[in-house]
Amino acid sequence: MRARIYQPARTAMSSGTAKTKHWVLEFAQTSAREVDPLMGWTSSSDTQTQVKMSFDTKEAALEYAADNGIEATVQEPKKRGVNIRAGGYGENFATNRRGAWTH
């Protein structure tokens, strides 16, 4: 069995970091998906792809994988850089703007 261990990214709809502190072990797909001829839905006989396990630390996820004979690869997170502007949020509404305010 192969699996991927990663730290999930934040959702595109929020700027917060909720649900991004834990690590996830997710099994890789072992069989191809098939299209159901009647309904057109895709399905697979592999039920392991439905399993996602959460861990508090990367080391705990790696230890679980090693104890259960799971070949796991770790995908390190790409941290977001800090975006600090000189004027901050108030710069958007400054009265001394040089250019036209286009929104």
C-alpha positions as CSV (number, residue, x, y, z in Angstrom):
1,M,0.0,0.0,0.0
2,R,1.2,3.5,-0.8
3,A,0.1,6.6,0.9
4,R,0.8,10.3,1.0
5,I,1.3,12.3,4.2
6,Y,0.7,16.1,3.9
7,Q,-0.5,19.1,5.7
8,P,-3.7,20.5,4.1
9,A,-3.7,24.0,2.7
10,R,-6.2,26.6,3.8
11,T,-9.4,26.9,1.8
12,A,-9.6,29.5,-0.9
13,M,-12.6,31.2,0.7
14,S,-10.8,32.1,3.9
15,S,-7.7,33.8,5.0
16,G,-7.5,31.9,8.3
17,T,-5.4,28.9,9.1
18,A,-8.0,26.7,10.7
19,K,-7.7,22.9,9.9
20,T,-4.1,23.4,8.6
21,K,-2.2,22.5,11.7
22,H,-2.7,18.7,11.5
23,W,-1.2,16.2,9.1
24,V,-3.2,13.8,6.9
25,L,-2.4,10.3,5.7
26,E,-4.2,9.6,2.5
27,F,-4.0,6.3,0.6
28,A,-3.1,6.3,-3.1
29,Q,-5.4,4.9,-5.7
30,T,-4.4,1.3,-6.8
31,S,-7.0,0.6,-9.5
32,A,-8.4,2.7,-12.3
33,R,-11.8,4.3,-12.1
34,E,-14.5,3.0,-14.3
35,V,-17.5,4.7,-15.8
36,D,-20.9,3.2,-15.0
37,P,-22.7,2.5,-18.3
38,L,-26.1,3.2,-17.0
39,M,-25.7,6.3,-14.9
40,G,-22.4,7.6,-16.2
41,W,-20.9,7.9,-12.7
42,T,-17.3,7.1,-12.0
43,S,-16.6,4.3,-9.5
44,S,-13.7,2.2,-8.3
45,S,-13.5,-1.1,-6.5
46,D,-10.7,0.4,-4.3
47,T,-12.1,1.5,-1.0
48,Q,-8.8,2.6,0.5
49,T,-9.0,5.9,-1.4
50,Q,-11.9,6.9,0.8
51,V,-9.7,6.7,3.9
52,K,-8.1,9.9,5.3
53,M,-6.5,9.8,8.7
54,S,-5.6,12.9,10.7
55,F,-2.5,13.1,13.0
56,D,-1.3,15.9,15.2
57,T,2.3,15.7,14.0
58,K,4.2,14.5,10.9
59,E,6.2,12.1,13.1
60,A,3.0,10.4,14.4
61,A,1.8,9.9,10.8
62,L,5.2,8.4,9.8
63,E,5.2,6.2,12.9
64,Y,1.8,4.9,12.1
65,A,2.8,4.2,8.5
66,A,5.9,2.3,9.6
67,D,4.1,0.2,12.1
68,N,1.5,-0.9,9.6
69,G,3.8,-1.5,6.7
70,I,2.5,1.4,4.6
71,E,4.9,2.9,2.1
72,A,4.4,6.7,2.7
73,T,5.8,9.7,1.0
74,V,5.8,13.1,2.8
75,Q,4.8,16.2,1.0
76,E,6.1,19.2,2.8
77,P,3.8,22.3,3.0
78,K,4.7,25.4,1.1
79,K,4.3,28.2,3.6
80,R,2.7,31.5,2.5
81,G,4.9,34.6,2.6
82,V,3.9,37.5,4.7
83,N,2.3,40.4,2.7
84,I,2.9,43.6,4.7
85,R,2.3,46.9,2.8
86,A,3.8,50.2,4.0
87,G,0.5,52.0,4.4
88,G,-1.6,48.9,5.3
89,Y,-5.3,48.7,4.7
90,G,-5.8,52.5,5.1
91,E,-3.7,53.0,2.0
92,N,-6.7,52.0,-0.1
93,F,-8.7,55.0,1.1
94,A,-5.9,57.6,1.3
95,T,-6.8,61.2,0.2
96,N,-3.3,61.8,-1.2
97,R,-3.4,59.1,-3.8
98,R,-1.3,59.8,-6.9
99,G,-3.4,57.7,-9.3
100,A,-7.1,57.2,-9.9
101,W,-8.8,54.8,-7.6
102,T,-10.0,52.0,-9.8
103,H,-12.3,49.5,-8.3
